Amino acid sequence: MASNLALNKKFHFAVFLPQYENLEYWKSQVAGIEKAAVEFSKFGIVLDYFFYDFNISSFKEAVKKVLEFECDGLLFAPIFYQESVQFLNEYKKTNIPVVMIDSNIDSGTENAYVGQDAFQSGYLAGRLISFAVKNERQVLIFKITREIESTSVYLQRINGFYSFFRDHEDLQNFKFSEVTIKDSGIDQLNLEMFSGINSVFVPNSRAYIVAQFLEQNNIKGVRIIGYDLLKQNIEYMNKGVIDFLINQRPEEQGYMGVNYLYRKLVLRETVENTHYIPLEIILKENYFPARKS
């Protein structure tokens, strides 16, 4: 480290992420990345950002720029599965270390990952829904997706959720159905979707859309579990409409992603390639600051 400072050496890390304006989850990721950038700037760390919109053409345009950019390490959030696999296989030729955040995709290349175990988080959601249940339960898996969300992390959560019930033969009284709507508003929901439903699993951060509909239609007694401490999710959790939120701790993911590259390239440490962020279950009783409903 001292020799780096003496030589005034700079380490350029490319940060390749989706656009984060108006998206709380990605704003938190960037906040963690910025925190690490400030902390490690005195050791010659410089970050260069490459953002893409939530569409494949924008992603491919950004890929060209990233492939041309000379850097020492890459922090990457792979949203589009097939396109990300292609990019990582191409990027492998550069021999530049890559750490992925948010989604861990198997591209056949040796890359690092910082984030949650998506399968385990879905498995945990299944366990939470199964608690304190004796009678037959109708469970709705509510997929509120953008066009792009056949992503690895999304599918792994759903797979993990079903796996919990497959692994527990004593829970055969659970029946499952699925609904998919595009992420463009509450107007696509209807009362028939929730007829006879006891529990709802939303495998992304949009649980508040279901919660809003249930509240507006005065539907009570439906357990909801979703992801991420978005303001709207927290609002409905504090009202008692959402029961559980699994927090992915995005700020920590962003920070630890930069920290991985810093330790590997600046300190030249041997670093574990996979760093799982602990699964954090949030209820209104343990959310801080606690709010009265």
HUMORA-V54663 format. One record per run of one state. SS is the DSSP state (@ for helix, = for strand, . for the rest). FROM is the first residue (numbers start at 1). TO is the last residue. If there is no record, write none. Layout:
BEGIN
ss,from,to
SS,FROM,TO
SS,FROM,TO
END
This chain:
BEGIN
ss,from,to
.,1,1
@,2,6
.,7,10
=,11,18
.,19,23
@,24,43
.,44,44
=,45,52
.,53,55
@,56,68
.,69,72
=,73,76
.,77,80
@,81,94
.,95,96
=,97,101
.,102,111
=,112,115
.,116,117
@,118,130
.,131,136
=,137,145
.,146,151
@,152,166
.,167,168
@,169,171
.,172,173
=,174,182
.,183,185
@,186,188
.,189,190
@,191,194
.,195,198
=,199,201
.,202,206
@,207,216
.,217,222
=,223,227
.,228,230
@,231,238
.,239,243
=,244,247
.,248,249
@,250,266
.,267,273
=,274,276
.,277,279
=,280,282
.,283,293
END
